[in-house]
Amino acid sequence: MAAPTSSPADRARRPKNRKAQIALAAAELFCRRGYHSVGVDEIADAVGITGPAIYRHFRTKQAILAHAVAELSEGLAGAAVPAEDAASAADRLDSALRNLAAFAVERRTVTRLYQWEDRHLPDDERRAATARTRVAVRSVRALVLDARPELDQASATLLTLAAFSVLGSLSTHRVSLPKGRTEALVRELAATVLALPEPPGPQPRAERPREEMLRLVSRRERLLAEAVHLFHQRGFQAVSMEEIGTRAGINASSLYRHFSGKGDLLAAIYHRAAERLSDAATTALTGARDPGEALERLIPTYVRIAFDQAGLVSVYLSENDNLPPGDRETLRAAQRRHVDEWVRLVGSCRGDEPAAETRLRVYAALNVVTDLARAEPPLTGPPFGAELVSALLTS
């Protein structure tokens, strides 16, 4: 039987940019709810077409993700090009930052793709996406080196990646400011990062061998450790309870004695992370004479946790939507309280800065730490991470 063909009227009604519309709608859904939680029919509904119509443009949902990531990377590379009339090295760098800030605001709902969702791509497509993103990084790094010839390439790379993390932080929150002010503030914060003194080189992580560590803890702790590792690497939805049990050396009959299911295990991870972050804040505040001293103590403590337990912190920040309903609101409230404490301390130190701007500043600083802490191979260590956070929050 011959395949149905579109009528001239159908073709006239179908917009030429339908593929881009599908990719953008999918990217927004992936960022909001996670790749595995979004179905092709939902993407179609968001665009106003039927599910089967999606397959005229993409063979699979993974192909939609690959296209969305590619478009984001290409847009980023285009935004990293300075204006032709920018004369000095400093002007060219500022021009690129302005373009990138505008792009980050325009694509705010989808830039989170770079942080978490590209892990769902096949290895070859993920490498291709990384290569496209590096085009933008290399462009800005070259501008940084022109403006700051005293830096070596590794230092310029680190500062550039931290600046990109500031720009990408807009996708991690819903702080609302006028568009122009949002662009100006993230540009100022990115420029603050790029103006920092030359950072120290990467510090290898002094980690105990994984097998040795897991032999020394209880079965429950082994399950938690392996779940954090797998959720961090591949995402909650892509990992099964049986796989976690196998990695932990625990058979299926014993597995559910410790956790009723994967959601229960994720909730335990969240409670663990929330407790550690809360303890860090309490320690910093106890005995501090004023908000400035409390902030000085909180910054290195938080950064050390983020670097030492990068997987735990990453899962804590990325898997909210997969929590069981009974735990979701409680744990989200804990996350809000944690950010609120940062905002209170920073706001006290910054005088009359509007609260929304302070909150945006805090999210930018925390996002930079998360990105640097999970970088492989390591780009830097906690001391410079703390210096970077301090500059973003207090400069």
DAPEDA-V206871 format. One record per residue. N is the residue number from 0. RES is the residue in one small letter. SS is DSSP state (A for helix, B for strand, O for the rest). NEAR is the number of other C-alpha atoms within 8 Angstrom. D_CENTER is the distance of its C-alpha to the mean C-alpha in Angstrom with 1 decimal. Layout:
n->N res->RES ss->SS near->NEAR d_center->D_CENTER
n->N res->RES ss->SS near->NEAR d_center->D_CENTER
This chain:
n->0 res->m ss->O near->2 d_center->48.2
n->1 res->a ss->O near->3 d_center->46.7
n->2 res->a ss->O near->4 d_center->43.2
n->3 res->p ss->O near->4 d_center->43.1
n->4 res->t ss->O near->4 d_center->42.7
n->5 res->s ss->O near->7 d_center->41.3
n->6 res->s ss->O near->6 d_center->43.9
n->7 res->p ss->A near->6 d_center->44.1
n->8 res->a ss->A near->7 d_center->43.2
n->9 res->d ss->A near->8 d_center->40.0
n->10 res->r ss->A near->8 d_center->39.0
n->11 res->a ss->A near->7 d_center->39.7
n->12 res->r ss->A near->6 d_center->37.5
n->13 res->r ss->O near->7 d_center->34.6
n->14 res->p ss->O near->6 d_center->32.4
n->15 res->k ss->O near->5 d_center->31.8
n->16 res->n ss->O near->6 d_center->28.1
n->17 res->r ss->A near->8 d_center->27.7
n->18 res->k ss->A near->8 d_center->25.5
n->19 res->a ss->A near->7 d_center->23.0
n->20 res->q ss->A near->9 d_center->23.3
n->21 res->i ss->A near->13 d_center->22.6
n->22 res->a ss->A near->12 d_center->19.5
n->23 res->l ss->A near->10 d_center->18.1
n->24 res->a ss->A near->11 d_center->19.1
n->25 res->a ss->A near->12 d_center->17.6
n->26 res->a ss->A near->12 d_center->14.2
n->27 res->e ss->A near->10 d_center->14.3
n->28 res->l ss->A near->12 d_center->15.5
n->29 res->f ss->A near->14 d_center->13.0
n->30 res->c ss->A near->13 d_center->10.1
n->31 res->r ss->A near->6 d_center->12.4
n->32 res->r ss->A near->9 d_center->13.8
n->33 res->g ss->O near->11 d_center->12.5
n->34 res->y ss->A near->10 d_center->14.3
n->35 res->h ss->A near->8 d_center->17.1
n->36 res->s ss->A near->8 d_center->17.9
n->37 res->v ss->O near->11 d_center->18.8
n->38 res->g ss->O near->8 d_center->22.3
n->39 res->v ss->A near->9 d_center->23.9
n->40 res->d ss->A near->8 d_center->26.3
n->41 res->e ss->A near->9 d_center->23.7
n->42 res->i ss->A near->14 d_center->22.3
n->43 res->a ss->A near->14 d_center->26.0
n->44 res->d ss->A near->10 d_center->26.7
n->45 res->a ss->A near->8 d_center->24.0
n->46 res->v ss->A near->9 d_center->25.7
n->47 res->g ss->O near->6 d_center->29.2
n->48 res->i ss->O near->9 d_center->30.4
n->49 res->t ss->O near->9 d_center->31.4
n->50 res->g ss->A near->12 d_center->29.5
n->51 res->p ss->A near->6 d_center->31.9
n->52 res->a ss->A near->9 d_center->31.5
n->53 res->i ss->A near->12 d_center->27.9
n->54 res->y ss->O near->9 d_center->29.5
n->55 res->r ss->O near->7 d_center->31.4
n->56 res->h ss->O near->7 d_center->28.3
n->57 res->f ss->O near->9 d_center->26.1
n->58 res->r ss->O near->7 d_center->27.5
n->59 res->t ss->O near->7 d_center->24.6
n->60 res->k ss->A near->9 d_center->21.4
n->61 res->q ss->A near->8 d_center->19.7
n->62 res->a ss->A near->9 d_center->21.4
n->63 res->i ss->A near->12 d_center->19.9
n->64 res->l ss->A near->13 d_center->16.4
n->65 res->a ss->A near->12 d_center->17.5
n->66 res->h ss->A near->9 d_center->19.1
n->67 res->a ss->A near->12 d_center->16.2
n->68 res->v ss->A near->12 d_center->13.9
n->69 res->a ss->A near->10 d_center->17.1
n->70 res->e ss->A near->8 d_center->17.7
n->71 res->l ss->A near->9 d_center->14.3
n->72 res->s ss->A near->12 d_center->14.9
n->73 res->e ss->A near->10 d_center->18.5
n->74 res->g ss->A near->9 d_center->17.9
n->75 res->l ss->A near->12 d_center->15.7
n->76 res->a ss->A near->14 d_center->18.5
n->77 res->g ss->A near->8 d_center->21.1
n->78 res->a ss->A near->11 d_center->19.6
n->79 res->a ss->O near->13 d_center->19.7
n->80 res->v ss->O near->9 d_center->23.5
n->81 res->p ss->O near->12 d_center->25.4
n->82 res->a ss->O near->8 d_center->28.4
n->83 res->e ss->O near->4 d_center->31.6
n->84 res->d ss->O near->4 d_center->33.5
n->85 res->a ss->O near->10 d_center->31.3
n->86 res->a ss->O near->6 d_center->33.9
n->87 res->s ss->O near->6 d_center->32.7
n->88 res->a ss->A near->10 d_center->29.7
n->89 res->a ss->A near->7 d_center->28.3
n->90 res->d ss->A near->9 d_center->28.8
n->91 res->r ss->A near->13 d_center->27.1
n->92 res->l ss->A near->13 d_center->24.0
n->93 res->d ss->A near->10 d_center->24.1
n->94 res->s ss->A near->11 d_center->24.7
n->95 res->a ss->A near->14 d_center->21.7
n->96 res->l ss->A near->12 d_center->19.4
n->97 res->r ss->A near->11 d_center->21.2
n->98 res->n ss->A near->12 d_center->20.6
n->99 res->l ss->A near->12 d_center->16.9
n->100 res->a ss->A near->13 d_center->16.5
n->101 res->a ss->A near->9 d_center->18.6
n->102 res->f ss->A near->11 d_center->16.6
n->103 res->a ss->A near->12 d_center->13.3
n->104 res->v ss->A near->11 d_center->15.4
n->105 res->e ss->A near->6 d_center->17.2
n->106 res->r ss->O near->8 d_center->14.2
n->107 res->r ss->O near->10 d_center->12.2
n->108 res->t ss->O near->8 d_center->12.3
n->109 res->v ss->O near->11 d_center->11.0
n->110 res->t ss->A near->13 d_center->8.5
n->111 res->r ss->A near->12 d_center->5.7
n->112 res->l ss->A near->12 d_center->7.9
n->113 res->y ss->A near->8 d_center->7.0
n->114 res->q ss->O near->8 d_center->3.8
n->115 res->w ss->O near->8 d_center->6.0
n->116 res->e ss->A near->12 d_center->9.2
n->117 res->d ss->A near->12 d_center->10.9
n->118 res->r ss->A near->10 d_center->11.8
n->119 res->h ss->A near->9 d_center->14.4
n->120 res->l ss->O near->10 d_center->16.3
n->121 res->p ss->O near->7 d_center->19.4
n->122 res->d ss->A near->6 d_center->19.3
n->123 res->d ss->A near->6 d_center->21.2
n->124 res->e ss->A near->9 d_center->19.1
n->125 res->r ss->A near->11 d_center->15.8
n->126 res->r ss->A near->8 d_center->17.7
n->127 res->a ss->A near->8 d_center->19.0
n->128 res->a ss->A near->12 d_center->15.6
n->129 res->t ss->A near->8 d_center->14.6
n->130 res->a ss->A near->8 d_center->18.0
n->131 res->r ss->A near->12 d_center->17.6
n->132 res->t ss->A near->12 d_center->14.5
n->133 res->r ss->A near->8 d_center->16.5
n->134 res->v ss->A near->9 d_center->19.2
n->135 res->a ss->A near->13 d_center->17.3
n->136 res->v ss->A near->12 d_center->16.4
n->137 res->r ss->A near->9 d_center->20.0
n->138 res->s ss->A near->11 d_center->21.4
n->139 res->v ss->A near->12 d_center->19.8
n->140 res->r ss->A near->12 d_center->20.6
n->141 res->a ss->A near->8 d_center->24.2
n->142 res->l ss->A near->11 d_center->24.3
n->143 res->v ss->A near->13 d_center->23.2
n->144 res->l ss->A near->13 d_center->25.8
n->145 res->d ss->A near->8 d_center->28.4
n->146 res->a ss->A near->9 d_center->27.8
n->147 res->r ss->O near->7 d_center->27.6
n->148 res->p ss->O near->8 d_center->29.9
n->149 res->e ss->O near->5 d_center->30.0
n->150 res->l ss->O near->9 d_center->26.6
n->151 res->d ss->O near->8 d_center->26.4
n->152 res->q ss->A near->8 d_center->24.1
n->153 res->a ss->A near->7 d_center->21.9
n->154 res->s ss->A near->12 d_center->21.5
n->155 res->a ss->A near->12 d_center->20.8
n->156 res->t ss->A near->11 d_center->18.1
n->157 res->l ss->A near->10 d_center->16.3
n->158 res->l ss->A near->11 d_center->16.8
n->159 res->t ss->A near->13 d_center->15.7
n->160 res->l ss->A near->9 d_center->12.4
n->161 res->a ss->A near->13 d_center->11.8
n->162 res->a ss->A near->13 d_center->13.1
n->163 res->f ss->A near->9 d_center->10.8
n->164 res->s ss->A near->12 d_center->7.8
n->165 res->v ss->A near->15 d_center->10.1
n->166 res->l ss->A near->14 d_center->10.7
n->167 res->g ss->A near->12 d_center->7.2
n->168 res->s ss->A near->12 d_center->7.0
n->169 res->l ss->A near->15 d_center->9.7
n->170 res->s ss->A near->11 d_center->7.9
n->171 res->t ss->A near->9 d_center->6.9
n->172 res->h ss->O near->7 d_center->10.7
n->173 res->r ss->O near->6 d_center->14.2
n->174 res->v ss->O near->7 d_center->16.0
n->175 res->s ss->O near->5 d_center->18.8
n->176 res->l ss->O near->8 d_center->20.6
n->177 res->p ss->O near->6 d_center->22.9
n->178 res->k ss->A near->7 d_center->21.4
n->179 res->g ss->A near->6 d_center->23.1
n->180 res->r ss->A near->8 d_center->22.2
n->181 res->t ss->A near->10 d_center->18.4
n->182 res->e ss->A near->12 d_center->18.8
n->183 res->a ss->A near->10 d_center->21.0
n->184 res->l ss->A near->9 d_center->18.9
n->185 res->v ss->A near->11 d_center->15.6
n->186 res->r ss->A near->12 d_center->18.1
n->187 res->e ss->A near->8 d_center->19.8
n->188 res->l ss->A near->12 d_center->16.8
n->189 res->a ss->A near->14 d_center->15.9
n->190 res->a ss->A near->11 d_center->19.6
n->191 res->t ss->A near->11 d_center->19.8
n->192 res->v ss->A near->13 d_center->17.4
n->193 res->l ss->A near->10 d_center->19.5
n->194 res->a ss->O near->6 d_center->22.7
n->195 res->l ss->O near->9 d_center->22.1
n->196 res->p ss->O near->4 d_center->24.7
n->197 res->e ss->O near->6 d_center->24.4
n->198 res->p ss->O near->8 d_center->22.1
n->199 res->p ss->O near->7 d_center->23.5
n->200 res->g ss->O near->8 d_center->22.9
n->201 res->p ss->O near->8 d_center->20.7
n->202 res->q ss->O near->8 d_center->21.8
n->203 res->p ss->O near->5 d_center->22.3
n->204 res->r ss->O near->5 d_center->21.1
n->205 res->a ss->O near->4 d_center->24.3
n->206 res->e ss->O near->5 d_center->23.7
n->207 res->r ss->O near->6 d_center->26.6
n->208 res->p ss->O near->6 d_center->27.1
n->209 res->r ss->A near->7 d_center->25.3
n->210 res->e ss->A near->6 d_center->28.6
n->211 res->e ss->A near->8 d_center->30.4
n->212 res->m ss->A near->9 d_center->27.9
n->213 res->l ss->A near->10 d_center->28.0
n->214 res->r ss->A near->6 d_center->31.8
n->215 res->l ss->O near->6 d_center->32.0
n->216 res->v ss->O near->8 d_center->30.3
n->217 res->s ss->O near->6 d_center->31.3
n->218 res->r ss->A near->8 d_center->30.6
n->219 res->r ss->A near->7 d_center->28.4
n->220 res->e ss->A near->8 d_center->26.3
n->221 res->r ss->A near->11 d_center->26.2
n->222 res->l ss->A near->11 d_center->24.9
n->223 res->l ss->A near->11 d_center->22.1
n->224 res->a ss->A near->9 d_center->21.2
n->225 res->e ss->A near->11 d_center->21.3
n->226 res->a ss->A near->11 d_center->19.4
n->227 res->v ss->A near->12 d_center->16.5
n->228 res->h ss->A near->10 d_center->16.8
n->229 res->l ss->A near->12 d_center->17.1
n->230 res->f ss->A near->12 d_center->14.5
n->231 res->h ss->A near->12 d_center->11.9
n->232 res->q ss->A near->7 d_center->13.4
n->233 res->r ss->A near->10 d_center->14.2
n->234 res->g ss->O near->12 d_center->13.1
n->235 res->f ss->A near->10 d_center->15.5
n->236 res->q ss->A near->7 d_center->17.6
n->237 res->a ss->A near->8 d_center->18.3
n->238 res->v ss->O near->11 d_center->19.9
n->239 res->s ss->O near->8 d_center->23.4
n->240 res->m ss->A near->8 d_center->25.1
n->241 res->e ss->A near->7 d_center->27.8
n->242 res->e ss->A near->8 d_center->25.4
n->243 res->i ss->A near->13 d_center->24.1
n->244 res->g ss->A near->13 d_center->27.7
n->245 res->t ss->A near->9 d_center->28.8
n->246 res->r ss->A near->8 d_center->26.3
n->247 res->a ss->A near->11 d_center->27.4
n->248 res->g ss->O near->6 d_center->31.0
n->249 res->i ss->O near->10 d_center->31.9
n->250 res->n ss->O near->8 d_center->33.9
n->251 res->a ss->A near->8 d_center->33.4
n->252 res->s ss->A near->6 d_center->36.2
n->253 res->s ss->A near->8 d_center->34.7
n->254 res->l ss->A near->10 d_center->31.1
n->255 res->y ss->A near->9 d_center->31.6
n->256 res->r ss->A near->7 d_center->33.6
n->257 res->h ss->A near->7 d_center->30.5
n->258 res->f ss->O near->9 d_center->28.1
n->259 res->s ss->O near->8 d_center->29.3
n->260 res->g ss->O near->8 d_center->26.5
n->261 res->k ss->A near->9 d_center->22.9
n->262 res->g ss->A near->9 d_center->21.8
n->263 res->d ss->A near->11 d_center->23.9
n->264 res->l ss->A near->12 d_center->22.2
n->265 res->l ss->A near->11 d_center->18.7
n->266 res->a ss->A near->11 d_center->20.2
n->267 res->a ss->A near->9 d_center->21.7
n->268 res->i ss->A near->12 d_center->18.5
n->269 res->y ss->A near->11 d_center->17.1
n->270 res->h ss->A near->9 d_center->20.4
n->271 res->r ss->A near->8 d_center->20.3
n->272 res->a ss->A near->11 d_center->17.0
n->273 res->a ss->A near->11 d_center->18.2
n->274 res->e ss->A near->8 d_center->21.5
n->275 res->r ss->A near->8 d_center->20.3
n->276 res->l ss->A near->10 d_center->18.2
n->277 res->s ss->A near->9 d_center->21.2
n->278 res->d ss->A near->8 d_center->23.6
n->279 res->a ss->A near->11 d_center->21.9
n->280 res->a ss->A near->11 d_center->22.2
n->281 res->t ss->A near->8 d_center->25.8
n->282 res->t ss->A near->8 d_center->26.7
n->283 res->a ss->A near->13 d_center->25.6
n->284 res->l ss->A near->10 d_center->27.5
n->285 res->t ss->O near->6 d_center->30.6
n->286 res->g ss->O near->5 d_center->33.2
n->287 res->a ss->O near->9 d_center->31.2
n->288 res->r ss->O near->6 d_center->33.7
n->289 res->d ss->O near->6 d_center->31.5
n->290 res->p ss->A near->11 d_center->27.9
n->291 res->g ss->A near->10 d_center->27.6
n->292 res->e ss->A near->9 d_center->28.6
n->293 res->a ss->A near->13 d_center->26.4
n->294 res->l ss->A near->12 d_center->23.3
n->295 res->e ss->A near->9 d_center->24.6
n->296 res->r ss->A near->10 d_center->24.7
n->297 res->l ss->A near->13 d_center->21.5
n->298 res->i ss->A near->11 d_center->19.2
n->299 res->p ss->A near->11 d_center->20.4
n->300 res->t ss->A near->10 d_center->20.5
n->301 res->y ss->A near->10 d_center->16.9
n->302 res->v ss->A near->12 d_center->15.8
n->303 res->r ss->A near->9 d_center->18.2
n->304 res->i ss->A near->9 d_center->16.9
n->305 res->a ss->A near->12 d_center->13.3
n->306 res->f ss->A near->12 d_center->14.8
n->307 res->d ss->A near->6 d_center->17.6
n->308 res->q ss->O near->8 d_center->15.7
n->309 res->a ss->A near->12 d_center->12.3
n->310 res->g ss->A near->10 d_center->12.6
n->311 res->l ss->A near->12 d_center->13.8
n->312 res->v ss->A near->11 d_center->11.1
n->313 res->s ss->A near->11 d_center->8.3
n->314 res->v ss->A near->12 d_center->10.6
n->315 res->y ss->A near->11 d_center->11.4
n->316 res->l ss->A near->7 d_center->8.2
n->317 res->s ss->A near->7 d_center->7.7
n->318 res->e ss->O near->10 d_center->11.5
n->319 res->n ss->A near->9 d_center->13.2
n->320 res->d ss->A near->7 d_center->15.0
n->321 res->n ss->A near->8 d_center->16.6
n->322 res->l ss->O near->12 d_center->18.3
n->323 res->p ss->O near->9 d_center->22.1
n->324 res->p ss->A near->6 d_center->23.3
n->325 res->g ss->A near->6 d_center->25.3
n->326 res->d ss->A near->9 d_center->22.4
n->327 res->r ss->A near->11 d_center->19.7
n->328 res->e ss->A near->8 d_center->21.1
n->329 res->t ss->A near->8 d_center->22.2
n->330 res->l ss->A near->11 d_center->18.8
n->331 res->r ss->A near->9 d_center->17.0
n->332 res->a ss->A near->8 d_center->19.8
n->333 res->a ss->A near->9 d_center->19.2
n->334 res->q ss->A near->9 d_center->15.6
n->335 res->r ss->A near->8 d_center->17.1
n->336 res->r ss->A near->8 d_center->19.8
n->337 res->h ss->A near->11 d_center->17.6
n->338 res->v ss->A near->10 d_center->15.9
n->339 res->d ss->A near->8 d_center->19.4
n->340 res->e ss->A near->9 d_center->20.9
n->341 res->w ss->A near->10 d_center->18.7
n->342 res->v ss->A near->12 d_center->19.6
n->343 res->r ss->A near->8 d_center->23.2
n->344 res->l ss->A near->12 d_center->23.5
n->345 res->v ss->A near->15 d_center->21.9
n->346 res->g ss->A near->12 d_center->23.9
n->347 res->s ss->A near->9 d_center->27.0
n->348 res->c ss->A near->9 d_center->26.6
n->349 res->r ss->O near->8 d_center->25.9
n->350 res->g ss->O near->6 d_center->29.0
n->351 res->d ss->O near->5 d_center->29.2
n->352 res->e ss->O near->8 d_center->25.7
n->353 res->p ss->O near->6 d_center->24.8
n->354 res->a ss->A near->8 d_center->22.8
n->355 res->a ss->A near->9 d_center->20.3
n->356 res->e ss->A near->10 d_center->19.7
n->357 res->t ss->A near->12 d_center->19.3
n->358 res->r ss->A near->10 d_center->16.8
n->359 res->l ss->A near->10 d_center->14.6
n->360 res->r ss->A near->11 d_center->15.3
n->361 res->v ss->A near->14 d_center->14.2
n->362 res->y ss->A near->13 d_center->10.8
n->363 res->a ss->A near->14 d_center->10.4
n->364 res->a ss->A near->13 d_center->11.8
n->365 res->l ss->A near->9 d_center->9.9
n->366 res->n ss->A near->12 d_center->6.5
n->367 res->v ss->A near->13 d_center->8.6
n->368 res->v ss->A near->12 d_center->10.0
n->369 res->t ss->A near->13 d_center->7.3
n->370 res->d ss->A near->11 d_center->6.5
n->371 res->l ss->A near->12 d_center->10.3
n->372 res->a ss->A near->11 d_center->11.3
n->373 res->r ss->O near->11 d_center->10.0
n->374 res->a ss->O near->8 d_center->11.4
n->375 res->e ss->O near->5 d_center->14.5
n->376 res->p ss->O near->4 d_center->17.0
n->377 res->p ss->O near->13 d_center->16.4
n->378 res->l ss->O near->11 d_center->16.3
n->379 res->t ss->O near->13 d_center->17.6
n->380 res->g ss->O near->11 d_center->18.5
n->381 res->p ss->A near->10 d_center->18.3
n->382 res->p ss->A near->7 d_center->21.0
n->383 res->f ss->A near->10 d_center->19.3
n->384 res->g ss->A near->12 d_center->16.0
n->385 res->a ss->A near->11 d_center->18.3
n->386 res->e ss->A near->8 d_center->20.0
n->387 res->l ss->A near->11 d_center->17.0
n->388 res->v ss->A near->13 d_center->16.0
n->389 res->s ss->A near->11 d_center->19.7
n->390 res->a ss->A near->10 d_center->20.0
n->391 res->l ss->A near->14 d_center->17.3
n->392 res->l ss->A near->10 d_center->18.8
n->393 res->t ss->A near->8 d_center->22.4
n->394 res->s ss->O near->6 d_center->23.3
